């Protein structure tokens, strides 16, 4: 049961691309790809990294993530709500999963994860507690220093207005490691575009397209104004 749950959490990585080193238990990193030379505009890269640092320092943030994934030979759109409260509270709630409405939800507080599972069971979904070897990925992950260590080709693309907010638009490329269900690793290339709020200098929207992955594209819209509350749920005995 626990192993199955851990593997199900792997899919949460796709909403906020995780960064982790390749498995080196057997010394084999042959699946890694060489990092391309960085041709970033220095000013654009500095502005982007400044926004990334300010984002991960936020006390709280909520976001909606929509990603297109190839599943069973079809392209399906999946949606999640992602919440974060510093320093270590996370919530992931599926809004649409594999093309169908769902109620699955995960809450992480430090290293304890609560899973709302079996929404079709008699009596409705129940919360289950896990405390070992399980961690939720955070929507902050795409902007951590570790995740951006292969950042390249940052360019300023001009200005745009989204919901009345003026933004500066940047494009960039990155390479990230994504877990596979067989517990191996592979590196995927991503081409990204980001809209940074000019008033707060933090990301408002992120669009990413992936190669070498079942995930084709990802769109995240960030909200730093809405109040976020994350508490441990009552656990079924």
PyMOL commands that set and color helices and strands:
alter all, ss='L'
color gray80, all
select helices_A, chain A and resi 2-15+42-56+141-143
alter helices_A, ss='H'
color red, helices_A
select strands_A, chain A and resi 60-71+74-85+89-97+100-101+105-109+112-117+126-130+152-162+165-179+185-197+203-210+215-223
alter strands_A, ss='S'
color yellow, strands_A
deselect
rebuild
show_as cartoon
